[in-house]
Amino acid sequence: MSDQLVGYWNASNAQFEGPANTPSASVETFVGFQATGASATNFPLGIASRAGLLKDVRVAAITPLTGNDIYTVDIKKNGVSVLVGGTPISLLSSTAARISVVGSLDPTKTAIADGDFLEAAITFTHNTGTGPLNVVFQAQLLQN
């Protein structure tokens, strides 16, 4: 029993300390931002600081696009899509302002290693409307 870790109440800090307060995992969030959605480009989101699993990826815009324009975001790990079938997340004119669209992660590609590079590959197809403004894209990594 002497090798077991036991949490305790620290009266001076008025909180539990030790193993009861130690999280088993943490979340690292990678975020990218594009002010105008009228260009195709790749945005670096970041480099993983330790191993884990991608938890979710999503995209939202403050000002949605109009008409039949299409704005897509593919989240990539080391240049390879992490989405099911490589199908990007799409913002359409029917996507409301400030509402995130969640991508479908390919479970065979969610493992992240320390040092993996995450990026968002943007494609904008201009037809008859206007592109979105102030678009944010993010990926969340659940770290062990």
C-alpha positions, 0 to 999 in steps of 0.5 A: 500500500505504500506505493499507492498515490492518494489524493489529499485535502490541502486546507491552505489552498482549499482544494484536493491535490495529488492524483485526484486532481491530476487529469489523465488527458488534456485537450490541445486546440489548433485554430486557423482564421481567414478574414475573407473566404474568397481565396484558396490556400493552406493554413498551418494550424500547428504542430502537435506537442505530444501524442493523442487522438483527434477529437473533432474538427469544425468550421464556422463563419461570422458572415456566411457566404451567399448564392451558390458559392462553396467554401470547403475546408479539409483538415490534414495531418502531414499533408493527408486528409483526416476526414472520411474519404477525404471529403472536406467540410463545406460551408454553403449559403444555407450554413447560418452565421456563427454555427459550426459545421463538424467534419467526419473524422476517419477513425484510421487517421485520428492518431497523432504523434508528437511533431505531426503537422496539422493544416487546413486546406481551403477551397473556394468556388465562386459562382453567383454569390459572395464568400464568407467572412471571418472563417475559423477552423479548428481541430481538437486533439485529446492528449494522453 
